[in-house]
Amino acid sequence: MSSRIKVLALLVALMFVALSTRLWFLQVLATTQFQRDARANSVRFVYTEPLRGLMYDDRGRPLVENQESLEVRVNRDAMGDQAEAVVYRLARLLNVPVRVLVARLHDKRYYSFQPIPVAEFVQPRVRDYIAEYQELFPGVDVVPTSVRAYPQGRTAAHILGYLGPIFANEYDKLKNKGYQQSDVIGRSGLEQVYERYLRGTQGIQKFIVNSNGETIRALGVKDPTAGDDLHLTIDLRIQRAAERQLREGLVRARAGTDSNHRSLQANAGAVIVMDAQTGAIKAMASLPNYDPRWLVQGLTKSEANYLYKSPAAPSLNRAIQLGYVPGSTFKPITALAALKEGFATIGGYYPCDATYTHPGDTSGTVFHNWTTANLGMMSLARAITISCDTVFDRFGSDFYNQYVQNQLSDSGLLLQNDLREFGFGTPTGIDLPSEGSGLVPDPAWAKTQRALFPDGWVPGGDILTMIGSTYVMATPLQLAQAYSAIANGGHLCHPHVVDEVVAPDGTVVKQPQGRCIRTIPYAPSELAYIRGALGSVITSGTASCTFQGFPTSKVWVGGKTGTAERPPHQDTSWFAANAPKYVVIAMVEQGGFGATGAAPIARHLIEDIYHLPDNGSGGCGGGDL
């Protein structure tokens, strides 16, 4: 028995010695080899791009979709010493000049180890050929990607926006948010503003690979999450009508001439249709425009020159990004300011003379009405109806005198404060990028314009602002917001283009809040009085010729024409209209008189909106301010 115990003890001792020897070998002799093996193994991340969110109009009609594209990507490091031969083969296969392909491969936005996209929308035969002869194309892959599709073509291009590549100076910030250098990002319109919702979350696969690139094992998978969809306030039918009427209106305006008998340029314009009760934008058109499909497949040289270098600036959304002198469309707003401050009354009468001079002004400045006739005494409503400048010039003097007497207090800037309450001078906050602020001129601004105001703020500053002339500037959207407040009883609504952001599972992620919580301090009787004056503009005022035959008994319309001088350019043509539920703004650069340039656009668009027959008109001669 003892001999068996001795044998067993000997075996245990030998096993212990063997185990210890093995541990010593692993920890000491084999350490270097394991370190080399460990270094040779690494974690590789494979990213799967999510499907970008879609965009729909207010009735669920698609405006932006996704489509598949086969994209050729080249990893310069992986080409090794075959780089030159690979480039020649690939150029021949893609039918692309070698110099073009080389230029794409030298894109400084990418590191040498990052795959560079060199071709999109390649045919499946290209994919199959590269896969079959992979040894001839080391470092070259053909991968399916998702790109944007625009089923409505150019329609609403400025609203929808487009995608563009990530620039080198942006990547350091964006890579921490999950972007890869080869990704695209919203560059304009809703694509830019709602990027974080539309993008989605990329999928990630982790693998352990050895030095030969062979997968040892998978560590885990996180599937991509599609981006959220945007449901817009835009009505596709009205949007198409707005773009069509603006385009036809520009052509029609070019048939006219200016005061010097030169043909009108009528080279650009904008139209807005806004729900006066909610601030929802139903249509927003800007011309010239562009085709967003160009940017999906890559701009040609001529397309790039047109989009980025043309003096027509087609990438600008003129409805929101540029400020214009508003002309007489400003008079209903400044009339309310005169009523509010007690310089005018609803029952008052005021002289409409051919000229006006500020009392006590030693400069000799004379302000002229649009007619040389003395039109006699008239009500404020009549002054709006026929667009009498000199009635408003007197109110401008009243505001200036208030400034002179109260320069050290806020009450000295009554006119400017009243205009800012309407939203002028600051962006409306619409959910579109690069919105303009316009300008409300005041004494502080005049100090920065010594060439224009060498003596500081003068009476002409307030007088010209009262008639929307010379210095004051507004975007078409600011004017739409102000006219909406007149129409809805004094609520300043927040303009917006997106009604809801909806997740892939149907959950509403975001809705605009506080759409009409701001109010303007005017009595209902004052607002009703101005609405009545706007109605008279259509039936017996400066737009009566343009709206001749329009069925106002079926669809009430009020409006105001505007003709704004813009030297050395031709006059800017305006028309602002209130209709049931909607406000319609039309503006034509270098379009001449408001009654002949912009007003016909608004009339025909209103007929389209309310399914009214086209009774002609829109060809009136003569003018208005």
Number of C-alpha atoms within 10 A of each C-alpha: 5 7 8 9 10 11 11 12 12 12 12 12 12 12 12 12 12 12 12 12 12 14 13 13 12 14 12 10 12 13 13 12 11 13 11 10 13 12 11 13 18 16 15 16 14 12 18 16 21 19 23 23 25 20 24 20 22 19 12 12 15 17 23 23 17 16 11 13 19 19 20 24 20 26 20 19 15 17 18 12 9 13 17 11 13 20 20 16 15 21 17 12 13 16 9 14 12 16 12 11 17 15 11 15 20 13 14 11 17 19 15 16 12 17 21 24 21 19 19 20 15 14 12 10 10 16 17 12 12 19 15 11 10 13 11 16 22 19 20 25 19 21 13 14 18 16 19 22 18 21 14 14 14 16 23 26 25 26 21 24 20 24 21 16 13 20 16 13 9 11 16 12 10 15 11 9 11 13 20 17 21 16 13 16 20 21 17 23 22 24 26 20 17 20 20 15 21 27 23 21 22 19 18 15 15 16 18 16 17 18 12 8 12 11 15 13 12 13 12 9 14 13 14 16 18 22 22 29 25 28 23 26 22 26 19 23 13 19 24 18 20 32 24 16 22 28 20 13 25 25 16 19 27 18 11 20 16 15 11 7 8 11 17 24 22 24 17 22 27 27 32 28 30 29 24 30 19 20 26 24 27 25 25 30 29 28 25 18 22 22 18 22 17 14 16 17 14 13 15 11 9 9 16 14 12 17 21 13 13 12 9 15 17 20 20 20 25 29 26 26 20 18 21 23 27 30 30 28 28 27 25 28 22 23 24 24 24 23 17 18 14 11 16 20 16 13 8 12 17 17 17 25 19 18 18 18 19 20 9 7 12 8 8 9 12 12 17 16 20 15 14 10 11 12 12 11 15 15 18 27 24 19 24 27 27 19 28 27 28 25 26 29 27 22 24 26 23 21 26 24 15 16 23 14 11 14 13 10 9 11 15 18 20 19 27 22 17 20 19 14 16 25 21 24 22 16 18 22 13 18 19 24 19 15 21 22 21 23 19 19 19 20 18 10 14 18 15 12 12 11 9 11 16 12 10 16 20 18 21 21 23 31 24 21 28 31 31 26 23 19 16 25 25 27 27 29 29 25 23 30 25 25 29 28 24 28 24 20 20 21 24 27 26 21 25 22 26 25 18 19 23 21 20 14 8 10 11 13 13 15 12 15 8 10 16 17 10 15 14 16 14 15 14 12 11 18 20 15 17 24 22 15 23 26 25 23 25 25 20 15 22 26 31 18 20 25 26 17 13 23 14 15 7 9 13 13 25 23 29 34 36 34 31 27 20 15 8 6 11 23 26 27 32 36 32 28 27 27 20 14 13 27 32 30 29 32 33 31 26 27 32 32 31 31 30 30 37 34 31 29 31 31 25 25 26 25 17 17 16 13 9 15 11 13 13 14 16 24 15 16 11 10 17 22 25
